[in-house]
Amino acid sequence: MQQEVVLAILAKEPAQGSQLRARLDRALGVLGEAINDGQIYVTLSRLGKAGLVTRGTGTNDRNVYQLTPAGHARIAEWLSEVSWPRPDLAEFHLKLIAAAQAGLADPLDIVHAQRGELLRRLRDAQRLAMAEHDGSEVGLLLEGIVLRLQADLRWLEACERSWTTRRHS
């Protein structure tokens, strides 16, 4: 389970494990079906050990989890990350969903920041590819990098269209 997704969902307000599960189900829809309750509690335990959440007692003596200042800082850092070494599209999509669900950031801002980083990388790769002679091994590798970045940019355009449509619905 992506720890930052749990942190983002908790950022809105503290929750018991079962409440967190319900929020994840609402936020992730069918993507949330693959997450079992045990994963949530293991993730909460790890987050507690890392100092990112605290556990207190709520109604009916049930555990209530909430973010620490370090947890809030980690969420802000995660939402602003634009690294894309080996893109995990599912993780990026979860970032958009979690940011929107918790009201932490505008998903379109995250898409735009990521697009800017990918465009910078694309320009760099294209510049390097143009400097290579035809048929070089490095040129072939750079061509693959350029094609991958172009595909990722097209997917970000689809993300932007989807989130723009949601905003206007």
C-alpha positions in Angstrom: 0.0 0.0 0.0 1.3 3.4 -0.9 2.1 5.1 2.4 1.6 8.6 1.0 -2.0 7.8 -0.2 -2.9 6.8 3.4 -1.2 10.0 4.7 -3.1 12.1 2.2 -6.4 10.6 3.1 -5.7 11.1 6.8 -4.6 14.7 6.2 -8.3 15.8 5.8 -9.1 14.6 9.3 -8.1 11.9 11.8 -9.7 8.5 11.4 -10.1 5.1 12.8 -8.9 2.2 10.6 -12.4 1.3 9.4 -13.1 5.0 8.6 -9.9 5.2 6.7 -10.8 2.1 4.7 -14.2 3.6 3.8 -12.5 6.9 2.6 -10.0 4.9 0.5 -12.9 2.9 -1.0 -14.7 6.2 -1.9 -11.5 7.8 -3.3 -10.1 4.9 -5.2 -13.2 3.0 -6.4 -12.2 -0.3 -8.0 -8.5 0.5 -7.4 -9.3 0.2 -3.7 -10.6 -3.3 -4.0 -7.1 -4.8 -4.2 -6.3 -3.3 -0.8 -7.1 -5.5 2.2 -7.7 -4.3 5.7 -4.5 -5.9 6.9 -2.5 -3.8 4.5 -4.0 -0.6 5.9 -3.1 -1.5 9.5 0.4 -2.6 8.5 0.8 0.7 6.7 -0.5 2.7 9.7 1.9 0.8 12.0 4.9 1.7 9.7 3.8 5.3 9.5 3.6 5.4 13.3 7.1 3.9 13.6 8.3 6.5 11.1 6.8 9.3 13.2 4.4 10.3 10.5 1.1 9.4 12.3 0.1 9.1 15.9 -2.4 6.8 17.4 -4.8 8.0 20.1 -8.1 6.6 21.5 -11.4 7.8 20.1 -15.0 6.7 20.8 -15.6 3.2 22.0 -11.9 3.0 22.9 -11.0 2.5 19.2 -7.7 3.7 17.8 -7.8 7.0 15.9 -4.9 7.9 13.6 -3.8 11.4 12.8 -0.9 13.0 11.0 2.1 14.5 12.9 3.8 17.6 11.6 6.3 15.3 9.9 3.4 13.5 8.2 2.0 16.8 6.9 5.5 17.7 5.6 5.9 14.3 3.8 2.5 14.9 2.1 3.6 18.3 0.9 6.9 16.9 -0.4 5.1 14.0 -2.1 2.6 16.3 -3.9 5.4 18.5 -5.2 7.6 15.6 -6.5 8.1 15.6 -10.2 10.6 12.8 -10.5 9.8 10.3 -13.2 12.8 7.9 -13.5 10.6 4.9 -14.2 7.1 6.2 -14.1 4.7 4.3 -12.1 1.5 5.5 -13.7 -0.7 3.9 -11.0 1.2 5.7 -8.3 0.9 9.0 -10.1 -2.8 8.4 -10.6 -3.2 7.6 -6.9 -1.4 10.9 -6.1 -4.0 12.8 -8.2 -6.9 11.0 -6.5 -5.5 11.4 -3.0 -4.7 15.1 -3.5 -8.2 15.8 -4.7 -10.0 13.6 -2.1 -8.2 15.3 0.8 -8.3 18.7 -0.7 -4.5 19.1 -0.4 -3.7 20.2 -4.0 -5.4 20.7 -7.3 -4.7 17.6 -9.5 -4.3 19.8 -12.5 -1.5 21.7 -10.8 0.3 18.3 -10.2 -0.2 17.3 -13.8 1.1 20.7 -15.0 4.2 20.4 -12.8 4.9 16.9 -14.1 4.4 18.0 -17.7 7.0 20.7 -17.2 9.5 18.2 -15.9 8.8 15.8 -18.8 9.1 18.5 -21.4 12.5 19.6 -20.0 13.7 16.0 -20.2 12.3 15.6 -23.7 14.2 18.7 -24.9 17.4 17.4 -23.3 17.0 13.9 -24.9 16.1 15.4 -28.3 19.2 17.7 -28.2 21.5 14.8 -27.3 19.9 12.5 -30.0 20.5 15.1 -32.7 24.2 15.2 -31.8 24.5 11.5 -32.4 25.4 10.1 -35.8 22.9 7.8 -37.6 22.9 4.2 -36.5 24.8 4.7 -33.2 23.9 2.7 -30.2 23.6 5.8 -28.1 21.3 7.3 -30.7 19.0 4.3 -30.6 18.8 4.5 -26.8 18.1 8.2 -27.0 15.3 7.6 -29.5 13.7 5.1 -27.1 13.9 7.7 -24.3 12.3 10.4 -26.6 9.5 8.0 -27.6 8.8 7.0 -24.0 8.7 10.6 -22.9 6.3 11.5 -25.7 4.0 8.7 -24.7 4.1 9.8 -21.1 3.2 13.3 -22.1 0.2 12.1 -24.1 -1.0 10.2 -21.0 -0.6 13.4 -19.0 -2.8 15.2 -21.6 -5.4 12.5 -21.0 -5.1 13.1 -17.2 -5.6 16.8 -17.8 -8.7 16.2 -19.9 -10.2 13.9 -17.3 -9.6 16.2 -14.4 -10.8 19.2 -16.3 -14.0 17.4 -17.2 -14.5 16.4 -13.5 -14.1 20.0 -12.5 -16.8 21.2 -14.9 -19.2 18.4 -14.1 
